[in-house]
Amino acid sequence: MTDVAPEGDLLTQIERGEASRQILDFAARGMVPLPPEELVRAIASILASGDEILAPVAEESFKAFDAGSLKSAVLSAGVRPEQLAVVARRTQDASVLEPLIRHRAVPDETLAWLAERVEAPLQDILVTNQTRLIAAPVIVERLFENPKLSPEIRRRADEFLEEFFLKKERERDEGGDLEEATEEAPAVVDPAVPVDEAGLSEDQKKSLFARVSTMSVVDRIRLAYRGNREERMFLVQDRNRLVSSAVLKSPKTRDADAEAIANMKSVSEDVLRGITFRRDWMRHYGIMRAIVRNPRSPLDVTLSLVMRLNAKDQKFLASDRNVPDAVRSTARREVARKEA
């Protein structure tokens, strides 16, 4: 007589990896006596285990589950983090993903993966869970990589950065941290040493890279806000939007720094857009001109700024092959209009 585990113990054995190979094979095929939500969890555990033989069979079985079964599995008592991760990557149904995103057991890396892909209503749920975002800023970072990110969620994510990562730094400044508030003296540059567009030598970049590569996101944000000019010019190029944005929000980032950043081709479009949000910076002609000339600047911003440039700069843009065609064409039309 075959030794079969009682139904109540079957799921536990599969989840713990204690089930026999025969039971796992039947489970992967959806042929074990379990309720639908428990069968979802059993097959999810097999998929999470990475079993190369059973995974293809389990994938086919998983496709047969309807949204109701998946949702019940997500809401079931004792559902495991790896099971939630498997479900998250195999459904686009909002009725399943909503409780999954809210679940305390869902792994941070799963939420980060979803942040790059989900639609606006689910983006809202992600950005509302501020406790999770503080613990795992990568979730906010990935939200900014979502091509479907809504303007409202982008605004709230920026507010989150302000509230939770920079608030304490501002309070330190307001509390009289005179050393941090002091205007920095310009760095002494040896003309014999080549520097990049951020004004950093190769040795400086290597030294800074070695330091920041071991820092957490929160520590890099703090350094981007409070660091010296070299540190800020290095970190404004950071791929993490929270870090690069902190440079723009630092009270130590002056007009000259903003103009230098606006001229940099190595910064992201978000950084350049962030500069344009500062009215005090955009009143400086040099900063505005640098934004227009930078090929990485967002077109919806630069096209309107072309009209504000003087005739000399418009003529330069009209033949500048380094800017997008739309900017060059707009400049040509302005030049022609003024000459007419």
MIMAR-488533 format. One record per residue (C-alpha): residue in one letter; x, y, z. Coordinates in steps of 0.2 Angstrom, whole numbers, plus 2048, in hexadecimal, padded with zeros to 3 digits. Example, Ala and Ser with C-alpha at 12.3 -4.5 7.8 and 13.67 -1.06 7.14 Angstrom:
// residues 2
A83E7EA827S8447FB824
***
This chain:
// residues 340
M800800800T8078117FBD80B81D809V80282D806A80283C812P7F2842819E7EA85080FG7ED85D81CD80085981CL802858809L80586A806T81086C815Q81B85E80EI81C8667FDE820877804R82E87180FG836866801E83285680BA82684E7FFS82B83F7F5R8308417E2Q8208387DDI8158447E7L81E8537E0D81B84C7CEF80984A7D2A80885C7D9A8118647CAR80385C7BFG7F68627CBM7F18517CFV7F18517E3P7E28527EEL7E38647F3P7D78737F2P7DA87F7E4E7E388C7EFE7EE87F7F7L7F28777E6V7F88897E0R80388A7EFA80A8787ECI80E87B7D9A81588C7DES8218847EAI8278787DDL82A8867D1A8338907DES83E8817E2G8468827D0D8448707CCE84986F7BAI83F85F7B7L82F8637BFA82F8767BBP8288757A9V81A8697AFA8168757BDE8168847B2E80887C7A7S7FE8777B6F8008897BDK7F88907ADA7E88877B1F7E48917C1D7D789E7C0A7D98AF7C9G7CD8A97D7S7D989B7DCL7E88A67DBK7E08B37E6S7DA8A67F3A7EC89F7F3V7F38B17F6L7E78B4804S7E98A280CA7F08A081DG80289C81DV8068A080BR8198A1809P8238AF802E82A8A47F3Q81889F7EFL8138B27EEA8228B57E3V81D8A77D7V80B8AE7D6A8118C07D3R81B8BB7C4R80D8B17BBT7FE8BC7BCQ7F98CD7B6D7E88CC7BFA7E58DB7CAS7DA8D27D6V7E88C67DAL7F68D37DAE7ED8DF7E5P7ED8D37F5L7FE8CD7F0I8068DE7F0R7FE8E1801H8048D1809R8118D2816A81A8C2810V81D8C87FFP82F8CA7FCD8378DB7F8E83E8D57E8T82D8D07E2L8268E17E6A8358E97DDW8318DD7CEL81F8E27CDA8238F57D0E82A8F57BER81B8ED7B6V80A8F07BFE7FD8FD7B9A7F890D7C3P7EC9067D0L7F98F97D5Q8079067D5D7FC9107E2I7FC9017EDL80E8FF7ECV8129117F0T8069117FEN80F904808Q81C91080FT82290581DR8288F880FL82F906804I83A90C812A8418FB815A8438F8803P8469087F9V8498FD7E9I8368FC7E7V83590F7E5E84490E7D9R83C9017CEL82C90B7CEF8359187C4E83A90B7B7N8289077B4P82390E7A2K81190F7A8L8159197B8S8079267BAP80B9387BEE8029377CEI80C9287D4R81C9317CER8189407D9R8149357E8A82492C7E6D82E93C7E6E8249427F6F8299317FEL83B9357FBE839946802E830940811F839931817F84B932810L84F945810K84494B81EK85194782CE85F94F822R85695F820E85295F832R86495D836D86896D82BE85A977833G861971844G87197B841D87D96F839L88897E833E89597382CE88996B820A88197B81BT891984817E894989805E8A197D7FDA8B19857F7P8B49807E4A8BF9717E2V8D19747DDV8D396C7CCD8E49677C5P8E296C7B2A8EE95D7AEV8E29507B5P8D494C7A9V8C294D7B0D8B29477AAE8A29517A7A89E9517BAG8AF9587BDL8B69487C5S8C79407C1E8C992D7BED8D092B7CFQ8C29347D7K8B592A7CEK8BE9197D3S8BF91F7E5L8AD9247E6F8A79147DDA8B090A7EAR8A89137F8V8969137F2S8969027EBT8948FB7FDM887907803S875904804V86890E7FAV86491880AD87691C80DR8799227FBI86A92D7FDR87193580CL882938804A87A93F7F5Y87194B800R87F95080CG88F94C802N89C9577FBR89B95D7E9E8A594E7E2E89A9427EBR88A94A7E5M89094C7D3F8959397D3L8849347DBV87993E7D0Q87E9317C3D8789237CER86C9177C5N8619177D4R8559267D2L8539297E4V86592C7E6S8679377D7S8589417DCA85F9447EDV86D94E7E5L86195A7DEK85895C7EES86895F7F8P8699717FEK87C9707FAT87896E7E7R87A9807E1D8769887D0A8879847CAD8859727CEA8749717C6E87B9797B6A88996C7B6I87D95E7B8A8729657ABN88196379FM8849517A3K880944797S8829367A4V87393B7AES8629347ACE85393C7A4D84B93D7B6V8599477BDL8589547AER8459557B1G8489577C3I8539677C0T84596E7B5F83996D7C4R8439797CER83D98B7C8D84C9937D0W8589897C6M84E98B7B6R84F99E7B8H86299C7B4Y86599D7A2G8749927A2I86A9847AAM85C98679ER86798678FA871976796I86096D798V85B971786R86C96C77FN86D95B789P86794D77DR86194378CS854951792P84294D790L83B953780D82B959788V835965792T84296B786L83796F777S82E97D781L83F983787V846986776M83B995774R84399D783L85599C77CN85D9AB774A85F9AC761K8719A7762D86E99776CQ85F993761K86A994751F87698875AL86897C75DA86297C74CS871974745D87696A755R876957750N878952763V866957767P85694E762D84F952751A83F95A759V84A966763R85496A754S84596D749T83D978756A84C983757R84C984744R83A98A744E83E997751V84D99D747A84399E737R8359A7740K8409B4747E8499B7737A8399B972D
***
